[in-house]
Structure formats: structure tokens, C-alpha cells
Amino acid sequence: MSRIAYADEETARLAVDDLGDLICELGFVVGEATAPAVPFLLELAGAPHTSCKADVLALLQRICRTDQWHSAAVAARNDGYEANYQEQPGWEAAARAAVHAGRPVIERLAASPRPEEAAPALELLRLMDEVPPFPKP
């Protein structure tokens, strides 16, 4: 995260990609560490010195969009393997809820006069409106 916050733009973008591989594998599978990482990503997106805000916002979009574990749990339920998917849907729900909790930060970025910040923030806001938090079990 420090490389995202303080490195030059190219290094920061690579760091976002590396982090994305760890917390949103393949761009659509979240893990146990995803939800705890989201507040830090939101802080980076809102920080004036972050050089790759669009990349951070794109990662937040991928995290918000994920429903792989929920889909797998439903399929497993139909196949009798439900016990294999007990924790993962919770990780996904927590990650999406964490992104939604950052709405004020994203709204501030969407109001930015800088299109490279405002456009991806507006995309994320639209996605958040389309993809609400998962219902509580």
C-alpha cells in the first residue's frame, strides 16, 4: 500500500495490480483479506498525493461487483456441497459492504474537476446503485 501511496505513477499502478491479485483474484474472487483492505483503498483514493486514483477506483469496482462465492454457494447447495462454502460468501458480503461504506469518499471524487478522478468515481457510484450490499442471512 505504501507503493500505491508514495511511489511514482508507474510503480503505483503496478502495486495496485499486485494488490488486486491478492485481494480480488482474477478480478472477480475476493478473499478473507479483501474487506479489511477496502478502507485503506478508499483512503488512498481520497488522498491528494495518490497518483493512480483511477486504478484504485477500478479495483474497488471489481471488489464491489464480485458475486463468485455467492453464485458458487447457490450451485453447491443444489449439488449437495453447501458445507464447502460457509465462509466465502461472508467475505464477499463484507467486501461489498465496505465499498458501500466508502460512498462519501467516492462522491467527493465524483465531484472533482479532474476528469481522471471524477469519471471512474461516477462509474463506481453507478455500480453501487446497481449492485446493493448483499442481504443479511
C-alpha positions as CSV (number, residue, x, y, z in Angstrom):
1,M,0.0,0.0,0.0
2,S,2.9,2.4,0.6
3,R,4.0,1.9,-3.0
4,I,0.5,2.9,-4.1
5,A,0.5,6.0,-1.8
6,Y,4.0,7.3,-2.4
7,A,5.7,5.8,-5.5
8,D,5.7,7.3,-9.0
9,E,2.7,6.6,-11.1
10,E,4.0,3.6,-12.9
11,T,5.2,1.9,-9.7
12,A,1.9,2.8,-8.0
13,R,-0.1,1.2,-10.9
14,L,1.9,-2.0,-10.7
15,A,1.3,-2.0,-6.9
16,V,-2.4,-1.7,-7.4
17,D,-2.2,-4.7,-9.9
18,D,-0.2,-6.7,-7.4
19,L,-2.6,-5.9,-4.6
20,G,-5.6,-6.7,-6.8
21,D,-4.1,-10.1,-7.5
22,L,-4.1,-10.7,-3.7
23,I,-7.4,-9.4,-2.7
24,C,-9.5,-9.8,-5.8
25,E,-8.0,-12.7,-7.6
26,L,-8.7,-12.9,-11.3
27,G,-10.7,-9.7,-10.9
28,F,-13.7,-11.5,-9.5
29,V,-12.8,-13.6,-6.5
30,V,-12.4,-11.9,-3.1
31,G,-10.7,-13.4,-0.1
32,E,-10.7,-13.1,3.6
33,A,-8.4,-10.0,3.5
34,T,-10.4,-8.1,1.0
35,A,-12.9,-6.3,3.3
36,P,-10.2,-5.2,5.7
37,A,-8.2,-3.8,2.8
38,V,-11.1,-1.7,1.4
39,P,-10.9,1.2,3.9
40,F,-7.2,1.6,3.1
41,L,-8.0,1.7,-0.6
42,L,-10.7,4.3,0.0
43,E,-8.2,6.3,2.0
44,L,-5.7,6.1,-0.9
45,A,-8.4,7.0,-3.5
46,G,-9.2,10.1,-1.4
47,A,-5.7,11.2,-0.7
48,P,-4.4,14.1,-2.7
49,H,-1.0,12.6,-3.3
50,T,-2.1,9.3,-4.8
51,S,-1.1,9.2,-8.4
52,C,-3.2,6.3,-9.6
53,K,-6.7,7.0,-8.2
54,A,-8.4,5.6,-11.3
55,D,-6.6,2.3,-10.8
56,V,-7.6,2.2,-7.1
57,L,-11.3,3.0,-8.1
58,A,-11.2,0.3,-10.7
59,L,-10.1,-2.2,-8.1
60,L,-12.9,-1.1,-5.8
61,Q,-15.3,-1.6,-8.7
62,R,-14.1,-5.2,-9.2
63,I,-14.4,-5.8,-5.4
64,C,-18.0,-4.4,-5.4
65,R,-19.1,-6.4,-8.4
66,T,-17.9,-9.8,-7.2
67,D,-20.5,-12.4,-6.5
68,Q,-18.5,-15.5,-7.3
69,W,-18.7,-17.1,-3.9
70,H,-22.5,-16.4,-3.6
71,S,-23.0,-18.0,-7.0
72,A,-20.8,-21.0,-6.1
73,A,-22.7,-21.4,-2.8
74,V,-26.0,-21.5,-4.6
75,A,-24.8,-24.0,-7.1
76,A,-23.2,-26.1,-4.3
77,R,-26.5,-26.1,-2.4
78,N,-28.2,-27.5,-5.4
79,D,-25.4,-30.2,-5.7
80,G,-25.3,-31.1,-2.0
81,Y,-21.9,-29.4,-1.4
82,E,-23.1,-26.5,0.7
83,A,-20.7,-27.1,3.6
84,N,-17.8,-26.3,1.3
85,Y,-19.0,-22.7,1.0
86,Q,-19.6,-21.4,4.6
87,E,-17.1,-18.6,5.0
88,Q,-16.6,-17.3,1.5
89,P,-20.0,-15.7,0.9
90,G,-19.4,-13.8,4.1
91,W,-16.1,-12.5,2.8
92,E,-17.8,-11.3,-0.3
93,A,-20.7,-9.6,1.6
94,A,-18.2,-7.9,3.9
95,A,-16.1,-6.6,1.0
96,R,-19.1,-5.2,-0.9
97,A,-20.4,-3.6,2.3
98,A,-17.0,-2.0,2.9
99,V,-17.1,-0.5,-0.5
100,H,-20.6,0.9,0.0
101,A,-19.5,2.3,3.4
102,G,-16.9,4.4,1.5
103,R,-19.6,6.2,-0.6
104,P,-18.8,9.7,0.9
105,V,-15.2,9.4,-0.3
106,I,-16.3,8.2,-3.8
107,E,-18.9,11.0,-4.0
108,R,-16.2,13.6,-3.2
109,L,-14.0,12.2,-6.0
110,A,-17.0,12.2,-8.4
111,A,-17.4,15.9,-7.8
112,S,-13.7,16.5,-8.7
113,P,-12.9,18.9,-11.5
114,R,-10.3,16.4,-12.7
115,P,-12.0,14.0,-15.2
116,E,-9.4,11.3,-14.5
117,E,-10.8,11.1,-10.9
118,A,-14.4,12.0,-11.5
119,A,-15.2,9.6,-14.3
120,P,-14.1,6.4,-12.5
121,A,-15.7,7.6,-9.3
122,L,-19.0,8.2,-11.2
123,E,-18.7,4.7,-12.7
124,L,-18.3,3.2,-9.2
125,L,-21.3,5.2,-7.9
126,R,-23.4,3.8,-10.7
127,L,-22.3,0.3,-10.0
128,M,-23.0,0.7,-6.3
129,D,-26.5,1.8,-7.1
130,E,-27.0,-1.2,-9.4
131,V,-25.3,-3.7,-7.0
132,P,-26.5,-3.1,-3.5
133,P,-25.0,-4.8,-0.4
134,F,-25.8,-8.5,0.0
135,P,-28.8,-9.1,2.2
136,K,-28.0,-10.3,5.7
137,P,-28.6,-14.0,6.1
